[in-house]
Amino acid sequence: MKWIWQNKEWLFSGVGVSFILAFAGLAYRAIHRRKIPAALAASPVRSAEPTRFTKPTPREIKTQIAALPPFQARAASEAYKGLKVRWQTQFLYVDEDRDSNGGGHKNGRKRGKKQKTTEWLVALRYDDPSERYASEVIFCHGVNLEAHPQLKFLHAHAAIVVSGTIKSVGSGVQLIDVGLEFP
């Protein structure tokens, strides 16, 4: 108390009050910062993070390649190979992935023996809410139905978020290393 009385002039001036308020604010933050993560860790509800989609879109890829002369178009489509993408899509269908299950032989047959289909081709349509009719098809190679059993019962045009690596660009975008999310 004696110290406050001796230092009352600077203590109650703007500098002293600012110092006291800053110290009180830091102490308040330190106390509440420790409590919030513990409360969130115990909560089963996750905070919603905004979904981020990548550019270029399938339409932008198709438009750029179509604008080039045929000789340059081949090199441009090769330039997209290896690009990692994430897009909002609509489900079209699931079929055998003949590239993975038998080297392109019909029904997965190789030398007269029927092979069990383990990898599937999932066809999706790029979904752009700003466009009424999107026509860009995305083919997802090597999808495992055991990892994504929802595909067995999914109706056409259901929403799927796809992520993967571009394998090639031609009549559609071909993806490998595919990840599927069902919002």
Secondary structure by P-SEA (a helix, b strand, c coil): caaaaaaccccccaaaaaaaaaaaaaaaaaaaaaaaaaaaaacccccccbbbbbcccaaaaaaaaaaccaaaaaaaaaaaccccbbbbbbbcccccccccccccccccccccccccccbbbbbbcccccccccccbbbbbccccccccccccccccccbbbbbbbbcccccbbbbccbbbbcc
